[in-house]
Amino acid sequence: MSRLLGIETSCDETSAAVLEGTGDRAALRSLVILSQDVHRVFGGVVPEIASRAHLTSIQPVVARALADARVDGRDLDGVAVTNGPGLVGALLVGVSFGKALAFSLGVPLVGVHHMEGHLFATALEHPDAVPPFTALLVSGGHTLLIDVEAWGRYRLLGRTRDDAAGEAFDKVAKLLDLPYPGGPHVERLAATTGAGALRFARPMLRRDQRPGDADYFDMSFSGLKTAVLHAVRDAGGEDRARIARAFQDALIETLVEKTARAVRAFDRERVVLGGGVAGNRTLVEAMRERLAPA
């Protein structure tokens, strides 16, 4: 039986978890997540503030994770820590703490790729999520469409060429005078109205695209964000719900259709969603409806 401590500080949350398991089976014994609410007043994450907050939080968060799991640090068999991608200063706090702890305990230190971590987190929660499958990883910093052949064997199919999906949600929320983080607030506002006459173009989603085209799997959301900006200005502060609905419909349709293309191209039977935007229930339901067996 192995016990591992996981540390994550890639952005604005300080988190630690203890996992216990044998072979390819693991159970989550504790999970502590501390969000940095200080960024709300700025409408987005301030890297320097995030780094300082991690410095303050990392030790008590790890101590709480160990205590909740009823595990002494000396009983750990290894330490895993996110080593990128993410905010450099924020990552440095977690990696430095993890290195020091692993060295003091005489146990291995394992660096974990942030986006790969999303895949493994899904597998922990859903044991049937085993490769091969299509993965859509959507967060504030990344939007990636991946074909997962096996654990450790990935084919990057498409990605955003500019803004990430989560970043677009946050920026649109700011345009609509909604709090940060914007995703949940945009979704709630959009749910208050039905689909109306307002419709934004679906970026990089054309019927004449074919497999092999450079933009067949890629995405782009900067133009959609700009379209929202013009709509907000034209509306003079009115119709916020209608604008939120049109924006979310366009973004979700783009994500769903790009994912459907990947499923067809590689004949996959499973789709895994990861990242903060995967918490959007409208996206999840749209994905289920679009990809449901005929």
N, C-alpha and C positions, 0 to 999 in steps of 0.2 A: 504494500500500500504506500503510494507516494503522496506527499503533501507539497503543493506548490503555492507560492504567493504571487499574485499578479498585480502589477502597478500600471496605471494609465494616467498620463498628464499631458495629452497631446494638444488640448485646447483650453476650455474653460471649466472643466470638471476634474477634481482630484478624486481618484477612485482606487480602491484596492479590493482584492478578493482572494479567498483561499479555496483551492480546489483539492479534492482528494479522490484518488482513483487508482486503478490497475489497468495496464495495457492501454487500450483505446477507449476505456470507459472512465468517465470522470463525473463527480458530483460536486455541485457548488455548495460549500459549507458556510460561506459568509460573503457578503457584498456590501461595501460602504461607498456611497457616492456623495460627494459634497460639491454642489453647484455654486458658481461664483455669481451671486446676484448683483454684485457691484457693477457689472457691465450694463445693466438695464438702463441706467441713466445716460449712457453714451449711445444707446441704440445699436450696439455691436461690441465685439470682443476687442479690448485694448491689450495688445501683446505684453507690454511691460507690466501692466496691472495683473494680468493673468499669471505671469511668472512669479511675481511677488506673493500672490495669493497661494500659489502652489507651495512656495517655500514655507509659508505659515501653516499650511494644512497637511502636508505630506506625512509628517511623523504621527500626529494624532489619528489620521485616517487609517494608516497601516496598523497602528496599535489597536484601533477599534476592530478592524477586520480580523486580526489574530485573536482578540478577546472573544468576539462573537462566535468564532469557530472553535473556541476552547483549545487553541493550539499555541504552544510555546514556540518562539522563533527558532529555538535550537532543534525543534522537531521538523523543520522545513527541509525538503530535499532539493529545492531549487527556487530561484526567483526569476520571474518573467516580467519584462517591462516593454512598453511601447517605445520603439526607437525611431519612429517616423512612418509616414509624413505627419506634419503638424507644425505648430508654432515652435521655432527653434528654442527660445528661452524656456518655454513650458516643458518641452521634451527634455531639456537639459536637467531640470529639477528631478524628474522621475528617474532618468537614466543614472544620474549621479547618486541618488538615494539607493537605487537598486544595486548599483555596483558596490557601494560601501557596505550595504547589508549582506550581500552575497559573499563578499570578501571576508567580512567579520565572522560569518557562519561557516565558511569553507564549503559553500555549495555552488553549483553552476549558476551562471547568469545567462538567460536566454532573451535575445532581442526579438520583439514581435512587430511585424509590419502592421501598421494601423488598419489598413483595409483588409488584410488577411484575417486580422482579429475579428472583424465583423462577420466573416464567413464562419469562423470557428464558434463564435458566440451563438449564431443561429443553430449550429449543430448541437451545442450543449442544450439548448432549449427544446429543439425538435430532433430527437435521435434518428428520425426517418429521413432527415436531410443529408443524404449521403450522395457523393458524386456517382455518375456525372449529372450536372444540372447547369442551368443558366442562372447567373447571379447579376442582380442589379444593385449596386451599392450607391446610395444617394445620401449625401450629407451636406453640411455647410461648406465643405472644402473640396468635395469630390463628387463626380457623377461618372461611374464606370459600369460598362456592360461587359461581363466576363463569361467565357465558357469554361466551366470547371470540369476538367476531364477526370481528375483525381486530386486528393489532397496534395498540394505542392506542385501540381501541374495545371497551369492556368493559361488561357489564351485571351488576351485583351482584344475585344472586338470593337468597342467604341467608347468614346468619352466626350465630355463637354469640351467645346473649343474655346469657351470663355467662362461665364459664370456657372458655378455649380447650382444644382437645383435648390439646395437649401439656402444658398446665398441669395438666389433670386427671390425666394419666399421672404427672407429677412428684409431685403431692399424694397420689395413691394409693400411689405407691412409698414415700413417707414414712410413710404409715399402715402399710405392710407391712414397715417397717424395711429398705428397700432403698436402695442408694446413689443419689446424684444424678450425672448426669441419669437420671431414673427410667424413661423409655420402654423402652430396651433391656432393662433388668432385669425390668420387668413382663412383657415379651414372653417372655423366656427362662423365667421362673417359670411363666407360663401354659402354656407348651409342655410342661411336665412332667406335666400331668394332662389327662384328657379332659373333655369337657363333662359336667357333673354335674347334680344336682338343683337346685343353687343358680342362680337366674336373676334378674337385675336388670331392672327396667323399661327399655324403650327410650324415652329422653326425646324428647318432641315427635314421636313416630312412631306415628300412629294410622291405622287403615284408613279412617276416615271423613273424613280430610283430602282436600281437593280443590284443584286449581290455582286460585289466586286467594285462598286462605285465607292469613291473615297469617303462619301458622306452617308453611306447606307446605314451604318450603325451609329455614327457620331451624332452629337446633339449640340445645340446652341441656345442660350437663354438670354443673352444680352439684348437682342432685338425685341424680345417679348417684354423685358423690363422697360425698355424705352417706350414701347407702345402703351404700356400702363401709365408711364409718366405723362404722355400726351393726353391720354384719356382722363386722368385725374385733373389736369389743367383745364381741359375743355369742359369738364363737369362742374368746375368751380366748387369743389368740396362736396358735391352731391353724388348720389348713386355709388357710394363706396361698396356696398354689398354686391351690386351688379358687376362692378369692375373686378372685385375679388373673385367672384364666381367665374367670370370670363378668363381671368388669368389662370386660375387653378385648373379649369377645364383644358386649356391649351397645354399647360405644362404636363398634366397627367396623361393626356392623350398621347403626347410625344413620348413620354417614358414607356407607356404601355405598348404602343405600336413598335417602338424600337426593340423592346423586349420580345414581342411576338415574332419579329423578324429573326431574332437570334434563336428562338425556340424552333422555328421552322427550318432554319439553315442547318442546325446541328441535330435536329430530331430529338430534342430533350423532353423528358416527361415531367421534370421538376423545375420550379423557379424559386430561387431564394432571394429575398429582399433584405438588405442590411443598411445601416446608417440611420441617422435621425429622421430623415424624411419618410422612411419606411413606417414610421408611426402614424402617418396620415391615413386615416381609415378610408377616405374616399379613394386614395390610390390603391389600397389593398383590395377594396371591393371591385374597382374597375379592372384590376389585374385578374381577379378571379373570374369575373364575367367574360373578359376577352379571351382568356386562356382555358376556359372550362371545356372539357371534352365534348365533342359534338354529339 
